[in-house]
Amino acid sequence: MDRRNAIRNVALLVGGAFSAPTLMAMNHWEDNLKASPAAFALSDNQKLIVAEVAEIIIPKTNTPGAKDVGVPDFVVMMIQDCYRKPEHISFAEGLADLENKKFLSLSSSQKSEILKQVESNSVEQMKVYQVQQTKMGDNDDREQMKEQAKGLPFWRLIKELTLLGYYTSEQGLKSSFDYVPIPGKLEMTKLKPNQKSFAY
């Protein structure tokens, strides 16, 4: 499976479509381009938070977890190299909020509760974001507004990138799908109980 097909299949896993900023970032990634020269860096502590959140989203069970397949490094690389300033701002604010709550020192159940609240808050943040995008589309000064506007909410960013990083990795793909590199003839196949779907 090539990367573009993998990305298409991951889009189905997150509800049929990625957000516009993530689609733009993937385009930069595909074309090996940097999104902008603006410096954006995460501290070591923030990288640990990214790793912990990614592992909570896709934990290790009888299949590899997010950390096992290198998702945290992928998320950091994508945010730093492929997203624009508004997403840098919202991602940094989300991490700062978790740092202020001493996220890394909490118990597993406390971490899960905090992330449930972050996810709940992101519903309202997405509404504000979508209204903001509509106004920018109607405004002659939209480039200036883009520079000042907040980007996609932190939770949406990290969840999309965790899924994207996991399901475009070899281990992540093989843990969830039966990979058939050279399929036979096209025919309807009835899956047996607990059998994985196929990825070609």
DAVEN-V154635 format. One record per pair of residues at least 24 apart in sequence whose C-alpha atoms are under 8 Angstrom apart, sorted by the first residue. I is the first residue (numbers start at 1). J is the second residue. D is the distance in whole Angstrom. If there is no record, write none. Layout:
i/j/d
I/J/D
I/J/D
This chain:
i/j/d
1/181/7
1/199/7
1/200/6
3/168/7
6/167/7
6/168/6
7/164/7
7/167/8
7/168/7
10/163/7
10/164/6
10/167/6
10/168/8
14/160/7
14/163/8
18/160/7
21/83/7
21/87/8
21/152/7
22/83/8
22/157/8
22/160/8
24/82/8
24/83/8
25/78/7
25/82/5
25/83/5
26/82/7
28/82/6
29/78/8
29/82/6
33/82/8
34/81/5
34/82/6
35/81/6
35/82/5
35/83/6
35/84/6
36/81/8
36/82/8
36/83/8
36/84/6
38/85/7
39/80/8
40/80/6
40/88/7
41/80/7
42/76/8
46/95/6
46/99/8
47/72/7
47/76/7
48/104/8
49/95/7
49/98/8
49/99/8
49/103/7
49/104/7
50/75/8
50/76/8
50/95/8
50/158/8
52/104/8
54/158/7
54/159/8
54/162/6
56/112/8
57/159/7
57/162/8
58/162/8
63/175/6
64/171/7
64/172/7
64/175/7
66/162/7
66/166/6
69/166/7
69/169/7
69/171/6
69/172/7
70/165/8
70/166/8
71/162/6
71/165/5
71/166/6
72/162/8
74/161/8
74/165/6
75/158/7
75/161/6
75/162/7
75/165/7
78/161/8
85/147/7
85/151/8
86/146/7
86/147/7
86/148/7
86/149/6
86/150/5
86/151/4
86/152/8
87/150/7
87/151/4
87/152/6
87/153/8
87/154/8
88/151/7
89/150/7
89/151/7
90/150/6
90/151/6
90/152/7
90/153/6
90/154/6
91/153/7
91/154/5
91/157/7
92/154/8
93/154/8
94/153/8
94/154/5
94/155/8
95/154/8
118/155/7
119/155/6
122/153/6
122/154/8
122/155/6
122/156/7
125/153/6
126/152/7
126/153/7
129/153/8
